[in-house]
Amino acid sequence: MAEKKEEKKEGEEETEEEVKLEVEKEIMEEVPTEEEIEKEIPAITFDVAAWAPKTSIGKAVKAGTIKDIDEILDNGMRILEAPIVDVLLPGIESDLLLVGQSKGKFGGGQRRVFRQTQKKTREGNKPKFGTFAVVGNGDGYVGIGYGKSKETVPSREKAIRNAKLNVFKIKRGCGSWQCACGKPHSIPFKVEGKCGSVVVTLMPAPKGKGLCIEGECGKILKFAGIKDIWSKTKGQTGSKGNLVKACEKALKQLTSVKISQTQIEKLGICEGKIKKNE
Ligand SMILES: [Zn+2]
């Protein structure tokens, strides 16, 4: 009886090894294709004349009755069409954040734009690709969006579209006691954002300090138009999705805090874009 059991065990081990080999083969096949797709992404071009708006705000924007994005954001209206942002913020740029990780041995591979997840089904593994996009004009307006799809290109388009729909204003100023120049190169006061275990604290820094922050959050701040910052993070910052969300929440706190008029003048606070006559 004992011999038979041993034989059975051996047989089971073999099948497990075979399964492992199959999985490894699949992984080896998937990784290069992902890299190729990332390189082959074409640039999105936008044509105002060909745009047919569906919402009332979209129609007003195309007709020219709404000329400033502040009219939409200040009145609490929701942007439901991405081309609205394209029209009202002409200098808008987009970038993808490195939230994923390619497969690798010995503690993980390189950081990737797409976060690849898999669902086990009867037919086999069904991969999905999620990505975070950040859009901004580098002058007080920024948006972050998440997109997920079965393939990489649609997920990137979804992410950029969602980022444009989530565009929000930020307040800039000089809250650093070491600088006190009163120009909007940093943030006016300390803010904090939290998502999951991650806590991001942004602090005003003197002029010329640069962005002393983790790389992906640095991208967001660059698109927002902040030049100098000090930061502190706490928690599992390796999970970049939560880190990015915490950073977004911290930036949104800048506009939700009420400030007196004397402080606005003292710290040189300006909301949204910097006015040219100042
Ligand atoms: Zn300053």
Boltz pocket constraint, residues with backbone or C-beta under 6 A from the ligand:
constraints:
  - pocket:
      binder: B
      contacts: [[A, 173], [A, 174], [A, 175], [A, 176], [A, 179], [A, 180], [A, 181], [A, 182], [A, 183], [A, 185], [A, 205], [A, 206], [A, 207]]
      max_distance: 6.0
